[in-house]
Amino acid sequence: MKRLLLALLLPIVGTITAAPAPPYNSGFAQVKAHRATAVYLCANGKSVVYHSSRTCAAMRRCSHTVRVVSVSEATATGHRKCMKCY
């Protein structure tokens, strides 16, 4: 009797647990992608580099406004990668 009950319930339980899990971290992937393309510029008018981190040693010396832009925008305005944080 137990075997018969188990044989009947196993396929039902298997289909319930085989359902795909909801995408809980789909928003996280978008945030992570944005972080990868966002860079930091010191808006002093003389800066020629962009930084991957706001806490870069060279970036911490900036006493002006810090701008967050995309990598493509930074390179289009003539900025290059910081040698300390890249």
Residue pairs with C-beta under 8 A, 6 or more apart in sequence:
37 70
37 71
37 72
38 68
38 69
38 70
38 71
39 50
39 51
39 52
39 68
39 69
39 70
39 71
39 74
40 50
40 51
40 52
40 53
40 54
40 56
40 59
40 66
40 67
40 68
41 47
41 50
41 51
41 66
41 67
41 68
41 69
41 74
41 79
42 59
42 62
42 64
42 66
42 67
43 64
43 65
43 66
43 67
44 62
44 63
44 64
47 62
47 79
48 78
48 79
48 80
49 58
49 79
49 80
49 81
49 82
49 83
50 69
50 71
50 74
50 75
50 79
50 80
50 81
50 82
51 58
51 59
51 82
51 85
52 81
52 82
52 85
52 86
53 59
53 85
54 66
56 82
56 84
56 85
57 84
58 82
58 84
58 85
59 66
59 82
59 85
